[in-house]
Amino acid sequence: MAIVNAFGVLVILQAWAVESWWILGASVVLLLLADIVYFSKRALPLKYLFPGLVFLFIFQIFTMGYTAYVALTNYGTGHAGSMEQAVDAALIQDERRVDDSPAYPLAIVTQEPDVVGFAINDEGVVRVGTETEPLTEVEDAEVAENGTPTAVPGWDVVPRAELYADAELQETVLSLRVPVSDEADDGSIRTREGTRGTIYQSSLEWDPDAQTLTNTDTGVVYSPTATGEFAAPDGTRLTTGWYVFVGFDNFVRAFTDGNLAGDLLQVTLWTFAFAALSVLVSFGLGLFFAIVYNDDRLRGRKVIRTLLILPYAFPAFMSALLWRGMLNSEFGIVNDLFFFGAGIGWLSDPWLAKFAVLFVNVWLSYPYWFLVSTGALQSLPGDTLEAATIDGAGRWRKFQYITLPLLLVSTAPLAISSFAFSFNNFTIIYMLTEGGPGFVNSPSRLGATDILISAIYKISGVSGGVADYGMASALSIMVFVVIGIISALAFRQTRKLEEF
């Protein structure tokens, strides 16, 4: 408990330092609860349950709650911060070099950990600043004959040769803006070659009272809108906005947005078909092999069973990548060996790509059902099957009325979980086809083999492009609800099987 309290206090202090009040409040509550539970002589069950409840709250309840919160906002590209951050970004993006700005001798300085800044010589006075700290005067600094600072107390001056040899540092320096003062209107120091710095100012002027941005060159006034943007009376908008509460707009847009709704409908239908067919075909194939190789008269059963479960032993993402290469239309082994070198577009044709995804997924998942069905068959009561044989039941009737119902008692819950897994099987889709081929003449980035989880991945912008976290979160909530409803109905139906 001493270690727990020490760690808890550390988290609280860090949250206080970065002004993360939600984390601070939650940390205080959890730490107090932990002390009450473990220093009390009562609440014995909670001493065992509390760690699990904490992790449940952090990794499940909080995650779901935050996802629901994001789904009710327009959080995404262009709307990723607060209004204050949007104002700062707009001022920075509109910066232009001041015509009469002097060129200050400049040196690149660094400080642990990974802090990069500028040291400028302003008429004999050396001032240092970073992206977050404006220029401040530094005493006892040394300056070269050309005016460039060569030694700055508390900072490491980067040699010019080292700057020219480090491409990553060059990129950082070129994008660095050091505020001249605490007033944003005073501009910032920027450099193009790492030896001279000049003042850049924005042509936009921020009025905190009216909450407007005014272009001092054209006189156009940009006012905040309900959708988290700055817009002018003529309808023009600034590129940077902020996230705001939009209610259920993301859920409505999923069904009404002409650029997205049609593609999402196709993706949804394919998701249900892919999940259902994956379970049915792999279960049927696994059960077939289990019945065949459960016969005592068959020789070499152990070897054959071992070979049949090999696909299940390999990592799914590696198998998907191997199949992606084998199904390649130009040099894939499938076309070369089985179709005499024909250039069949297994991954470029929409329907063939769907077949390929389904085939590979069945190949990966049927060994699981083969193992489950084999175990279930070996646990069936022999007297029941013997009684059916005495009563004159043939193999098909015994399978239809005894074997299959008894198998479903133990396998139906697994089939439901397998359906949920296939419904969200991101690995096979992304590694095999990446959701392609894309829909023809569609502005969205979705494709014919995308399922909802891969569509959410693309809409979120993680893989590149415009990010729409609000829409991605809304779709995640809908997937969660759909899976929950289907699972609840399916489990309710499986209770009837317990009568057997």
C-alpha positions, -999 to +999 in steps of 0.1 A: +000+000+000+030+023+005+039+017-031+003+022-043+000+055-024+034+067-037+024+060-072-011+075-067+004+107-053+028+109-082-001+106-107-020+133-088+009+157-088+015+151-125-022+157-133-021+189-112+010+201-131-006+196-165-040+208-153-057+176-162-086+179-137-105+148-148-075+126-142-067+144-110-102+139-096-104+102-106-069+095-091-079+111-058-111+091-056-095+058-065-066+063-041-090+072-012-111+041-020-080+019-021-069+032+013-104+027+028-107-008+015-073-021+024-069-003+057-103-014+069-108-046+088-141-050+071-150-052+034-130-085+029-145-093-005-136-059-018-100-065-010-101-091-038-125-074-061-112-038-060-082-043-084-104-059-110-131-032-105-104-004-110-092-019-142-128-024-154-134+012-148-103+024-165-101+001-195-138-005-201-163+020-186-141+050-191-132+040-227-168+034-236-179+067-219-152+087-237-161+071-270-197+081-265-186+116-256-165+119-288-194+106-309-214+136-298-187+161-310-172+171-344-137+161-332-115+155-362-092+171-387-097+209-384-116+205-352-090+190-329-086+215-301-103+244-282-112+278-296-080+293-281-059+267-298-077+273-331-070+311-328-033+304-322-032+280-351-050+306-374-026+333-364+004+311-370-008+298-404-014+334-416+020+346-406+040+367-430+075+382-427+075+417-415+089+439-443+111+461-420+121+433-396+159+432-389+178+400-394+190+389-360+221+367-357+208+334-345+220+301-330+201+269-325+201+258-288+189+227-272+181+216-236+172+182-222+148+166-228+145+173-265+138+210-261+149+231-292+150+269-292+165+300-307+192+323-292+193+357-310+216+386-306+194+417-304+218+447-305+242+430-281+216+415-259+212+377-262+177+364-258+166+328-258+131+313-264+113+281-274+080+273-291+062+276-257+084+302-240+088+337-255+122+353-258+139+363-225+172+379-219+201+357-208+232+371-190+268+361-195+263+348-230+292+347-254+290+361-289+312+356-320+326+384-341+297+381-366+272+385-337+261+348-335+257+335-299+283+308-293+277+300-256+245+304-237+243+295-199+219+266-194+217+257-231+238+237-255+246+255-288+243+232-318+273+235-341+264+244-376+280+212-390+258+191-367+227+210-379+235+205-415+241+167-409+208+161-390+178+162-414+153+157-385+167+187-366+167+208-397+130+201-402+123+210-366+142+242-369+124+253-401+090+247-385+099+263-352+083+296-342+095+314-311+072+341-297+088+375-294+068+382-263+037+371-244+016+392-268+007+371-299+004+403-320+041+410-316+048+380-339+074+353-336+110+346-347+115+322-376+146+312-396+151+297-431+188+288-429+195+285-392+218+316-390+195+346-392+161+351-376+134+375-386+100+385-372+069+371-387+034+385-379-001+374-388-024+395-409-052+383-387-060+402-355-078+385-326-104+404-306-110+384-274-140+405-263-159+401-296-143+367-303-136+376-339-105+374-362-101+404-385-079+404-416-060+436-413-052+436-450-087+431-464-109+441-434-128+408-435-141+398-401-144+361-392-168+352-364-173+319-346-200+295-357-220+268-340-201+242-359-167+253-344-153+274-373-145+310-380-166+322-409-169+355-428-202+371-440-195+359-476-193+323-464-155+319-465-140+300-436-107+296-419-092+261-422-086+256-384-116+251-361-123+236-327-145+207-315-179+214-302-209+194-290-231+184-321-255+160-304-266+131-326-255+148-359-229+121-365-254+093-361-278+111-385-251+118-410-242+081-411-276+075-427-281+108-446-247+119-459-247+114-496-209+109-498-209+082-471-243+067-464-245+045-496-210+031-490-217+025-454-248+005-463-228-017-486-202-022-460-228-030-433-245-057-455-211-072-464-201-072-427-232-093-417-227-116-447-190-120-440-195-128-403-224-152-408-208-171-437-174-173-419-191-189-389-214-212-409-189-224-434-160-229-410-183-246-385-197-269-411-162-278-425-148-283-391-177-305-380-174-325-412-137-333-406-144-340-370-170-366-378-148-382-405-117-384-384-136-395-353-141-430-368-119-455-350-115-475-382-095-447-399-058-452-397-033-423-392-059-402-375-034-384-353-012-374-381-041-361-402-056-342-373-022-325-367-021-315-404-056-302-403-050-278-373-018-263-388-036-232-401-047-225-366-011-226-353+002-198-375-004-161-366-034-148-385-017-116-398+012-137-412-011-161-429-031-132-444+001-116-458+012-150-473-022-154-490-020-119-502+012-128-521-001-161-533-033-144-547-014-117-565-026-115-601+008-111-617+032-134-598+010-152-573+014-190-570-024-196-572-027-182-607+006-198-618+000-233-606-038-237-607-050-214-635-021-218-660-007-183-654-040-165-660-041-130-646-071-135-624-076-104-602-084-121-569-078-090-549-087-063-575-122-076-586-149-067-559-166-101-559-134-122-562-119-101-534-149-109-512-146-146-521-108-145-513-113-128-479-140-154-470-119-183-482-088-172-463-109-166-431-125-200-434-090-216-439-078-199-407-109-206-386-121-241-395-093-258-374-108-242-343-142-257-350-125-290-359-110-291-324-142-280-307-163-305-326-139-333-320-140-328-283-178-324-283-182-356-303-160-376-280-181-364-250-215-375-264-232-402-243-227-435-260-258-451-246-280-425-263-265-432-297-266-470-290-303-467-281-310-449-314-292-476-333-313-503-316-345-483-325-334-485-361-322-449-367-298-445-396-267-424-396-284-393-409-313-395-384-289-400-355-269-370-367-300-348-372-319-356-340-292-366-315-256-356-325-262-321-339-286-310-311-262-322-284-233-306-302-251-273-303-256-272-266-218-268-262-209-251-295-238-225-298-223-200-273-189-204-291-206-197-324-221-165-310-186-153-298-171-164-332-197-143-350-188-113-329-151-119-336-157-122-373-179-091-372-148-072-360-121-092-377-099-063-387-067-083-391-078-105-421-094-075-439-065-051-435-037-076-441-053-092-471-070-065-490-069-033-469-106-031-476-101-027-514-108-026-541-123+009-536-158+018-546-160+033-581-168+070-583-170+073-546-156+102-526-151+080-495-120+059-489-141+027-483-139-004-504-157-036-514-142-058-487-143-033-459-162-044-429-175-019-403-144-021-381-120-014-410-143+014-423-142+029-388-104+027-390-103+046-423-128+072-412-108+079-381-079+089-403-053+068-385-041+054-418-039+089-433-063+113-449-089+134-432-098+123-397-134+123-384-131+109-349-167+119-341-181+098-369-158+069-362-169+069-325-205+071-335-201+040-358-182+022-330-212+028-307-236+014-333-214-016-338-214-022-301-252-020-299-257-043-329-233-069-315-250-066-281-285-071-295-275-100-317-256-117-289-285-112-264-311-127-289-288-156-298-280-165-262-317-164-255-324-189-282-296-212-271-313-216-237-338-238-255-310-262-264-305-269-227-337-289-226-317-316-244 
